[in-house]
Amino acid sequence: MAHNNNIGPKRLVVGAHYGLRDWLAQRVTAIVMATYTFTLLFAFLSGNNFTYEGWAGLFAAQWFKLFSLVTFAALFYHAWVGMRDIWMDYVKSVGLRLTLQIICIVWLVVCAAWTVQILWSV
């Protein structure tokens, strides 16, 4: 007679994707965002052109646009992992949880598209 006691290496794990991948993603995206913040802070403190033209010049550089885009992508993924975990931990109704997750995904995709439009309009 086989007993399923849910322990050991074949344990059934459910919930907010318990694992190294999501934990690592949160840390890596946080490092990317912190690096970007320090870069902006350095540009602000070391610069003397605090006009619109000065900031537009900074954001006009291709490397800075790419760095900004990568940072915002990291921000959106960071937000998705965090919000997904909140919905999975605190919303017990599967239908409501799926609806909230879909709303989050749509919102983040719209924000990402808007970010691309803003960055490449400078």
C-alpha positions as CSV (number, residue, x, y, z in Angstrom):
1,M,0.0,0.0,0.0
2,A,1.5,3.3,-1.1
3,H,1.2,6.3,1.1
4,N,1.4,9.8,-0.2
5,N,2.7,11.8,2.8
6,N,4.0,14.8,0.7
7,I,7.5,14.7,2.1
8,G,10.8,14.0,0.5
9,P,12.2,14.9,-2.9
10,K,8.9,14.3,-4.7
11,R,7.0,16.6,-2.5
12,L,4.2,18.5,-4.2
13,V,4.9,22.2,-4.0
14,V,2.2,24.7,-4.9
15,G,1.8,28.4,-4.5
16,A,4.0,31.3,-5.5
17,H,6.6,29.2,-7.5
18,Y,8.8,28.6,-4.5
19,G,12.3,28.5,-5.9
20,L,15.6,29.9,-6.6
21,R,14.6,31.4,-10.0
22,D,12.2,33.9,-8.6
23,W,14.4,34.7,-5.6
24,L,17.3,35.3,-7.9
25,A,15.3,37.4,-10.4
26,Q,14.2,39.7,-7.6
27,R,17.8,40.2,-6.5
28,V,19.2,40.7,-10.0
29,T,16.5,43.1,-11.0
30,A,17.1,45.1,-7.8
31,I,20.8,45.3,-8.6
32,V,20.0,46.6,-12.1
33,M,17.7,49.2,-10.7
34,A,20.1,50.3,-8.0
35,T,22.9,50.6,-10.6
36,Y,20.7,52.8,-12.7
37,T,19.7,54.9,-9.7
38,F,23.4,55.5,-8.8
39,T,24.2,56.3,-12.5
40,L,21.4,58.9,-12.5
41,L,22.5,60.3,-9.2
42,F,26.1,60.6,-10.4
43,A,25.0,62.4,-13.6
44,F,22.9,64.8,-11.5
45,L,25.6,65.5,-8.9
46,S,28.5,65.8,-11.4
47,G,26.6,67.8,-14.1
48,N,26.1,71.5,-14.2
49,N,23.4,71.6,-17.0
50,F,20.2,71.0,-15.1
51,T,18.0,72.2,-17.9
52,Y,15.7,70.2,-20.1
53,E,18.3,70.3,-22.8
54,G,20.9,68.8,-20.4
55,W,18.7,65.9,-19.4
56,A,17.5,65.4,-22.9
57,G,21.1,65.2,-24.0
58,L,21.8,62.5,-21.4
59,F,18.8,60.5,-22.5
60,A,19.6,61.0,-26.2
61,A,22.7,58.9,-26.0
62,Q,22.1,55.4,-27.4
63,W,23.8,53.6,-24.5
64,F,21.7,55.5,-21.9
65,K,18.5,54.7,-23.8
66,L,19.4,51.0,-23.8
67,F,20.4,51.2,-20.1
68,S,17.1,52.9,-19.3
69,L,15.1,50.3,-21.3
70,V,16.9,47.4,-19.5
71,T,16.3,49.0,-16.2
72,F,12.6,49.5,-16.9
73,A,12.3,46.0,-18.1
74,A,13.9,44.9,-14.8
75,L,11.4,47.1,-12.9
76,F,8.4,45.6,-14.7
77,Y,9.6,42.0,-14.1
78,H,10.4,42.8,-10.5
79,A,7.0,44.2,-10.1
80,W,5.4,41.2,-11.8
81,V,7.1,38.7,-9.5
82,G,6.2,40.6,-6.4
83,M,2.6,41.2,-7.4
84,R,2.1,37.6,-8.6
85,D,3.4,36.4,-5.2
86,I,1.0,38.7,-3.4
87,W,-2.0,37.5,-5.4
88,M,-1.0,33.8,-4.9
89,D,-0.4,34.3,-1.2
90,Y,-3.5,36.3,-0.3
91,V,-6.2,35.8,-2.9
92,K,-7.7,32.3,-2.4
93,S,-10.4,32.5,-5.1
94,V,-8.8,31.1,-8.3
95,G,-11.0,33.1,-10.6
96,L,-10.3,36.4,-8.8
97,R,-6.6,35.6,-8.6
98,L,-6.4,34.9,-12.3
99,T,-8.3,38.1,-13.1
100,L,-5.9,40.2,-10.9
101,Q,-2.9,38.5,-12.5
102,I,-4.2,39.2,-16.0
103,I,-4.9,42.9,-15.1
104,C,-1.3,43.1,-13.7
105,I,0.2,41.6,-16.9
106,V,-1.8,43.9,-19.2
107,W,-0.9,46.9,-17.1
108,L,2.8,46.1,-17.1
109,V,2.9,45.4,-20.9
110,V,1.1,48.8,-21.5
111,C,3.7,50.5,-19.2
112,A,6.5,48.8,-21.1
113,A,5.2,49.9,-24.4
114,W,4.8,53.5,-23.1
115,T,8.3,53.4,-21.8
116,V,9.7,52.5,-25.2
117,Q,7.7,55.3,-26.8
118,I,9.0,57.8,-24.3
119,L,12.6,56.7,-24.5
120,W,12.8,56.7,-28.2
121,S,11.0,60.0,-28.6
122,V,13.9,61.9,-26.9
